[in-house]
């Protein structure tokens, strides 16, 4: 019997800069899809902490500081799995998902 060694992958979503990215994070959160969120403001991160489904790591950090961004990635990876992308702007959103349309409609 082969052991499943698949490591979950998650995006790290920056909530500060683009409303479409915030909508995308909300859409993933509502669907219980694992994700990390980071913001420089507590007010943006708190909704992802409240009612957390165990599939979300919500952090407060200055993502313009490379050390803090790196630490956020490490923390999300320890909790949820490998961070495969950092999504900060609408142009960073994946093209191949129906959640992109959901986010832009929200």
N, C-alpha and C positions, 0 to 999 in steps of 0.2 A: 504494500500500500504506500503510495507516494504522499508525503506530507505537503500540504499547501503552504508554500513559502511566499505567496504573493503579498507584497507590501502595499497597503492602501496608499493611494496618492490623493493629495488635497491641494486646492488652491489657497493662497494667502491673499485676501482681498483687503485693499486699502480703502477705507471708508471716507476719506477726507476730501477728495478732489472732484468727484464726478457723480452726479445723482444717478446716472444709469448703472454705475458700478454698485452703488448702495442698493438699488432695486434688484440687481442680480444677486447680491449677497442675501437679501431678504427671500428671494425666490428659492435659492438653495436651502436656506435655513428652514423654510416652510415645508420643504420636501424631505427633510432629515438627511440631506446630502452632506457628508463631512466637509468642513471648511474651516479655515482660520480667518479671523478678521482682526484688523489692527487699525487704530485711529489715534490721532494725537489728542483727541478729546474724549473724556469719559462718557459724555452724553451720547456719542455715536456708538460706543461699544456696549453700553449697558443693556439695550434691548436684546442683544445677542447673548447676554449673560442670564437674563431673566427668562425662565422657561426653557433653559438650555436642555437640549435633548441628548447631551453626551456626545454629540457629533460635531460640536463647535468649540473652538478655542478662541476666546475673545480677549484681546490684549490692548493695552494703551502704551504707545511708544511713538517716538519721533522717527518716522520712516525716512526722513531726509538725512538722518544720521546713519551712516553705513553700519556702525557697530550695533545700534539699536535694531535696525532692520535685520541684521544677521542673527541677533539674539531672538527676535520674534520668530524667525524661520526655525531656529533650533527648538524653541519651546513648542511650536506647533508640531514639528516632526516627532518630538518625544511623546506627545499626547495622541496624535492622530495618524501619522504616517508621513511619507515623503512629500514635501512641498514641490510641486511640479511647475507652478507658475505663480507669479506675483501680478495681481490684476489691480491696476490703479486708475486707468482711464478706459473709456468706452472702446477705444481701439485695441485694448488688451483683451476684451471679452472674446471667448471662443466663438468662432463662426458656426461650428458644427453642432449647435445645441439648440433645442427648442426653448431653453431657459433664457436665451438672449432675447427672443421675441417676447417672452413673458416679462422680462425686465423692462423692455422699452415700452410695453403697454401699461405698466404699473404707474 
